[in-house]
Amino acid sequence: MSDNELGTFLRTCRESVTPAEVGLPEGVRRRTPGLRRAELATLAGVSVEYLTRLEQGRDRHPSPQVLTALADALRLSSDERFHLLRAAKLSGGDFLACPGAAPPARSVRPTVRALLNRLDPAPAVLLNRLGDVLAFTGGYERLAGPIGLLDGRSPNVVRYLFTDVRARTAYPDWDRVADERIAVLRAECFPADPYLAGFAKELTVVAGAPFATRMAAPATPPGPAGGMGAERLVHPETGELRLVREVLEPSGANGQRLVVYLPADDATSTALDRLAGRAPGALRAVTG
């Protein structure tokens, strides 16, 4: 991973925005994809020299006002703005003192276990920052067990996706899911995390290019705001399910996150009820 997250992210965003999108003429003989540095600098009200230093990592401490001006000029979404702020903190060394050298938390607080019990039969799983499965509801076991995700002594959602051949069948949109898993993994850890480095080394060897290429690419925001996202899953017993994923971070959970899966349509709601042995309509589809 790059130690210049901010510069890489700024350059990637600049090259992905067309002049037309920001109200500039296309012009002719453009050798640079997207916006030129001079164009972005003008839109953001900074000098070309300063923008160059930011992109090259020679200046790693932009003010909040500069970050806001760049985000406005690039028309960044709220998720992209959050990622821009995180990249600036990483590149500036603000996260170096965070407790990332501590092992990924594996213990589960009694209150979180009680919450999982209350959530059953909804599929819900507690993960740490590397994607290790720490605890889950019976609903999640019925959802993930038959596809092989919970096999072994230490199941991990990232390792399963990249190393288990069954994952390609379970996730029809495997490439998109893989991109999202890596985005979340990189967002939950900081670049100098030795446990992330060890995990990445293991999967680079075992999974090869599909994993290594994504880890080497510029970091991207980990999905929609609030952690909510849609996912298609092919279940051996019920066929294709369409699920809405909601991510919660219990207070004081030390980097753990609780992922709850809800039915995105009536067919999936009925299928989840059938897996749980409940009367139809017990889990209602998410709308809106």
LINNOR-V665964 format. One record per residue. PHI is phi in degrees with one decimal (NA if undefined). PSI is psi in whole degrees, -180 to 180 (999 if undefined). OMEGA is omega in radians with two decimals (* if undefined). Layout:
phi->PHI psi->PSI omega->OMEGA
phi->PHI psi->PSI omega->OMEGA
This chain:
phi->NA psi->147 omega->-3.12
phi->-72.5 psi->147 omega->3.03
phi->-92.3 psi->7 omega->3.12
phi->-121.2 psi->61 omega->-3.09
phi->-58.1 psi->-42 omega->-3.09
phi->-63.3 psi->-51 omega->-3.12
phi->-62.0 psi->-41 omega->3.13
phi->-64.2 psi->-43 omega->-3.12
phi->-68.1 psi->-42 omega->3.12
phi->-61.1 psi->-45 omega->-3.13
phi->-64.4 psi->-42 omega->3.12
phi->-61.9 psi->-44 omega->3.12
phi->-65.7 psi->-43 omega->-3.13
phi->-60.6 psi->-41 omega->-3.09
phi->-77.0 psi->-12 omega->-3.13
phi->-98.3 psi->-5 omega->-3.14
phi->-102.1 psi->129 omega->3.12
phi->-86.5 psi->153 omega->3.08
phi->-55.1 psi->-39 omega->-3.12
phi->-60.1 psi->-34 omega->-3.11
phi->-67.1 psi->-22 omega->-3.14
phi->-114.0 psi->16 omega->3.05
phi->80.6 psi->23 omega->3.12
phi->-107.2 psi->150 omega->3.07
phi->-67.5 psi->147 omega->-3.14
phi->-65.4 psi->-39 omega->-3.11
phi->70.8 psi->-171 omega->-3.13
phi->-127.3 psi->166 omega->3.06
phi->52.9 psi->47 omega->3.10
phi->-85.2 psi->117 omega->3.12
phi->-94.7 psi->-12 omega->-3.11
phi->-103.6 psi->127 omega->3.05
phi->-65.9 psi->140 omega->3.13
phi->74.4 psi->-142 omega->-3.10
phi->-88.3 psi->147 omega->2.96
phi->-76.4 psi->158 omega->3.09
phi->-57.5 psi->-42 omega->-3.10
phi->-62.0 psi->-36 omega->3.14
phi->-67.9 psi->-45 omega->3.12
phi->-65.7 psi->-41 omega->3.12
phi->-59.2 psi->-43 omega->3.13
phi->-63.5 psi->-45 omega->-3.12
phi->-63.8 psi->-36 omega->-3.09
phi->-89.5 psi->-10 omega->3.13
phi->74.9 psi->32 omega->3.07
phi->-123.1 psi->168 omega->3.13
phi->-80.8 psi->155 omega->3.08
phi->-62.7 psi->-39 omega->-3.13
phi->-61.8 psi->-41 omega->-3.13
phi->-69.2 psi->-43 omega->3.10
phi->-61.6 psi->-39 omega->3.10
phi->-61.5 psi->-42 omega->3.13
phi->-63.5 psi->-38 omega->3.11
phi->-64.5 psi->-46 omega->-3.09
phi->-67.5 psi->-33 omega->-3.12
phi->-87.1 psi->-3 omega->3.12
phi->80.0 psi->14 omega->3.13
phi->-86.2 psi->-13 omega->2.98
phi->-132.7 psi->120 omega->-3.02
phi->-119.8 psi->16 omega->-3.08
phi->-131.9 psi->58 omega->3.09
phi->-67.9 psi->149 omega->3.12
phi->-74.2 psi->160 omega->3.06
phi->-55.8 psi->-34 omega->3.14
phi->-65.1 psi->-41 omega->3.12
phi->-65.9 psi->-43 omega->3.12
phi->-61.0 psi->-42 omega->3.12
phi->-63.6 psi->-43 omega->3.13
phi->-63.3 psi->-41 omega->3.11
phi->-66.6 psi->-42 omega->3.13
phi->-62.7 psi->-42 omega->3.11
phi->-64.4 psi->-44 omega->-3.11
phi->-64.6 psi->-35 omega->-3.12
phi->-87.4 psi->-2 omega->-3.13
phi->58.2 psi->44 omega->-3.09
phi->-72.7 psi->145 omega->3.05
phi->-75.5 psi->174 omega->3.14
phi->-63.2 psi->-38 omega->3.11
phi->-65.0 psi->-42 omega->3.14
phi->-67.4 psi->-34 omega->3.09
phi->-66.3 psi->-41 omega->3.08
phi->-61.4 psi->-42 omega->-3.13
phi->-67.3 psi->-37 omega->3.10
phi->-60.9 psi->-44 omega->3.13
phi->-64.4 psi->-43 omega->3.12
phi->-63.2 psi->-43 omega->3.14
phi->-62.6 psi->-38 omega->3.12
phi->-65.1 psi->-40 omega->3.12
phi->-66.5 psi->-41 omega->3.13
phi->-64.0 psi->-49 omega->-3.10
phi->-66.4 psi->-32 omega->-3.14
phi->-83.1 psi->-4 omega->3.11
phi->84.0 psi->11 omega->-3.10
phi->-67.3 psi->-23 omega->-3.10
phi->-94.9 psi->-1 omega->-3.03
phi->-64.6 psi->-25 omega->-3.11
phi->-92.0 psi->0 omega->-3.12
phi->-73.7 psi->157 omega->-3.01
phi->-78.7 psi->48 omega->-3.11
phi->-75.2 psi->-17 omega->3.12
phi->-76.8 psi->-12 omega->3.09
phi->-70.0 psi->147 omega->3.11
phi->-59.6 psi->149 omega->3.07
phi->-56.1 psi->131 omega->-3.07
phi->-60.0 psi->134 omega->3.13
phi->-121.2 psi->-18 omega->3.12
phi->-79.4 psi->149 omega->-3.10
phi->-116.9 psi->123 omega->-3.14
phi->-65.2 psi->146 omega->3.12
phi->-56.1 psi->-35 omega->-3.13
phi->-68.7 psi->-33 omega->3.10
phi->-71.5 psi->-39 omega->3.06
phi->-61.4 psi->-40 omega->3.11
phi->-63.4 psi->-38 omega->3.10
phi->-63.5 psi->-43 omega->3.10
phi->-61.2 psi->-41 omega->3.11
phi->-61.3 psi->-39 omega->3.12
phi->-69.0 psi->-31 omega->-3.10
phi->-75.9 psi->-27 omega->-3.13
phi->-58.7 psi->138 omega->0.27
phi->-94.0 psi->13 omega->3.08
phi->-64.1 psi->139 omega->3.07
phi->-67.6 psi->120 omega->3.13
phi->-147.5 psi->142 omega->-3.08
phi->-140.4 psi->142 omega->3.08
phi->-101.4 psi->127 omega->-3.10
phi->-122.9 psi->153 omega->2.97
phi->-97.0 psi->-172 omega->-2.97
phi->-67.7 psi->-20 omega->3.09
phi->-93.7 psi->-1 omega->3.14
phi->89.3 psi->13 omega->3.06
phi->-68.5 psi->138 omega->3.11
phi->-82.0 psi->119 omega->-3.08
phi->-103.2 psi->-37 omega->-3.14
phi->-162.3 psi->157 omega->-3.11
phi->-159.1 psi->162 omega->3.09
phi->-83.9 psi->166 omega->3.04
phi->-61.6 psi->-33 omega->3.10
phi->-63.0 psi->-39 omega->3.10
phi->-69.6 psi->-37 omega->3.11
phi->-61.7 psi->-40 omega->3.11
phi->-69.5 psi->-27 omega->3.14
phi->-82.5 psi->-48 omega->-2.99
phi->-94.5 psi->-26 omega->-3.11
phi->-59.7 psi->-50 omega->-3.10
phi->-64.3 psi->-21 omega->3.10
phi->-90.6 psi->-1 omega->3.07
phi->92.9 psi->3 omega->-3.04
phi->-67.3 psi->-28 omega->-3.08
phi->-97.4 psi->9 omega->3.12
phi->-66.5 psi->150 omega->3.08
phi->88.8 psi->172 omega->-3.06
phi->-80.0 psi->-29 omega->-3.09
phi->-132.2 psi->75 omega->-3.12
phi->-63.0 psi->147 omega->-3.12
phi->-144.1 psi->129 omega->-3.02
phi->-68.1 psi->-31 omega->3.12
phi->-75.2 psi->-47 omega->-3.14
phi->-60.7 psi->-43 omega->3.12
phi->-59.5 psi->-47 omega->-3.06
phi->-61.4 psi->-39 omega->-3.03
phi->-94.6 psi->-16 omega->-3.04
phi->-119.9 psi->-15 omega->-3.11
phi->-100.0 psi->123 omega->-3.08
phi->-62.2 psi->-24 omega->-3.14
phi->-67.2 psi->-21 omega->-3.11
phi->-64.5 psi->-33 omega->-3.14
phi->-64.9 psi->-32 omega->3.09
phi->-80.6 psi->-39 omega->-3.09
phi->-66.5 psi->-34 omega->-3.10
phi->-114.9 psi->99 omega->3.12
phi->-58.6 psi->-31 omega->3.11
phi->-99.9 psi->52 omega->-2.99
phi->-57.4 psi->-44 omega->-3.09
phi->-61.5 psi->-43 omega->3.14
phi->-66.9 psi->-43 omega->3.12
phi->-63.1 psi->-40 omega->3.12
phi->-61.9 psi->-43 omega->3.09
phi->-59.2 psi->-43 omega->-3.11
phi->-67.4 psi->-41 omega->-3.14
phi->-62.0 psi->-42 omega->-3.14
phi->-69.1 psi->-39 omega->3.12
phi->-61.2 psi->-42 omega->3.12
phi->-67.5 psi->-44 omega->3.13
phi->-57.3 psi->-45 omega->-3.10
phi->-72.8 psi->-29 omega->3.12
phi->-74.3 psi->-33 omega->-3.11
phi->-76.8 psi->-26 omega->-3.12
phi->-110.6 psi->165 omega->3.00
phi->-109.0 psi->156 omega->-2.95
phi->-54.8 psi->-33 omega->-3.09
phi->-86.5 psi->6 omega->-3.13
phi->-62.3 psi->114 omega->-3.10
phi->-67.2 psi->-27 omega->3.14
phi->-74.6 psi->-35 omega->3.02
phi->-65.1 psi->-41 omega->-3.14
phi->-61.1 psi->-43 omega->3.13
phi->-66.3 psi->-41 omega->3.11
phi->-64.1 psi->-44 omega->3.14
phi->-64.5 psi->-39 omega->3.11
phi->-62.7 psi->-44 omega->3.12
phi->-59.2 psi->-49 omega->-3.07
phi->-73.7 psi->-28 omega->3.07
phi->-61.3 psi->-40 omega->3.12
phi->-72.6 psi->-46 omega->-3.02
phi->-77.9 psi->-44 omega->-3.04
phi->-94.6 psi->-24 omega->3.10
phi->75.8 psi->-147 omega->-2.97
phi->-59.3 psi->-42 omega->-3.12
phi->-54.4 psi->-35 omega->3.09
phi->-85.2 psi->-50 omega->-3.03
phi->-61.1 psi->-41 omega->-3.13
phi->-62.9 psi->-42 omega->-3.14
phi->-67.8 psi->-38 omega->3.14
phi->-69.7 psi->-28 omega->-3.12
phi->-84.3 psi->-16 omega->-3.09
phi->-74.5 psi->160 omega->3.07
phi->-56.1 psi->140 omega->-3.13
phi->-65.2 psi->146 omega->3.11
phi->-127.8 psi->157 omega->3.11
phi->-60.9 psi->146 omega->-3.06
phi->-85.1 psi->49 omega->2.99
phi->99.4 psi->-172 omega->-3.05
phi->-61.9 psi->160 omega->-3.14
phi->-58.7 psi->142 omega->3.13
phi->80.6 psi->0 omega->3.12
phi->82.3 psi->4 omega->-3.08
phi->-82.6 psi->137 omega->3.14
phi->-160.9 psi->157 omega->-3.14
phi->-95.9 psi->150 omega->-3.09
phi->-149.2 psi->135 omega->3.03
phi->-99.7 psi->134 omega->-3.12
phi->-134.4 psi->130 omega->3.09
phi->-96.7 psi->112 omega->-3.09
phi->-97.2 psi->136 omega->-3.09
phi->-59.0 psi->-27 omega->-3.07
phi->-97.7 psi->-28 omega->-3.03
phi->-118.5 psi->-9 omega->-3.07
phi->84.1 psi->-156 omega->-3.05
phi->-71.7 psi->133 omega->3.07
phi->-117.6 psi->144 omega->3.04
phi->-113.6 psi->116 omega->-2.99
phi->-119.2 psi->145 omega->3.01
phi->-104.1 psi->130 omega->-3.06
phi->-104.0 psi->124 omega->3.08
phi->-117.2 psi->128 omega->-3.08
phi->-109.3 psi->127 omega->3.13
phi->-118.7 psi->148 omega->3.10
phi->-119.6 psi->98 omega->-3.13
phi->-57.1 psi->140 omega->-3.14
phi->-59.7 psi->132 omega->3.10
phi->71.3 psi->20 omega->-3.06
phi->-86.1 psi->3 omega->3.01
phi->57.3 psi->55 omega->3.07
phi->82.6 psi->5 omega->3.10
phi->-86.7 psi->152 omega->3.09
phi->-136.3 psi->145 omega->-3.12
phi->-105.9 psi->119 omega->-3.12
phi->-106.8 psi->121 omega->-3.13
phi->-112.7 psi->133 omega->-3.13
phi->-106.8 psi->127 omega->-3.13
phi->-121.1 psi->149 omega->3.14
phi->-69.5 psi->135 omega->-3.14
phi->-91.8 psi->-12 omega->3.12
phi->-149.5 psi->171 omega->-3.07
phi->-66.2 psi->-35 omega->3.13
phi->-63.3 psi->-42 omega->3.11
phi->-68.2 psi->-38 omega->3.10
phi->-59.8 psi->-44 omega->3.12
phi->-64.6 psi->-41 omega->-3.13
phi->-64.4 psi->-41 omega->3.12
phi->-66.7 psi->-38 omega->3.06
phi->-61.3 psi->-41 omega->-3.13
phi->-66.2 psi->-41 omega->3.09
phi->-62.1 psi->-36 omega->-3.10
phi->-84.7 psi->-7 omega->-3.10
phi->70.5 psi->30 omega->-3.12
phi->-107.3 psi->164 omega->3.10
phi->-68.0 psi->146 omega->3.13
phi->-54.6 psi->141 omega->3.10
phi->93.5 psi->1 omega->-3.13
phi->-67.4 psi->-38 omega->3.03
phi->-109.7 psi->117 omega->-3.06
phi->-90.2 psi->146 omega->-3.14
phi->-69.3 psi->148 omega->3.09
phi->-83.8 psi->132 omega->3.13
phi->-126.1 psi->168 omega->3.09
phi->92.4 psi->999 omega->*
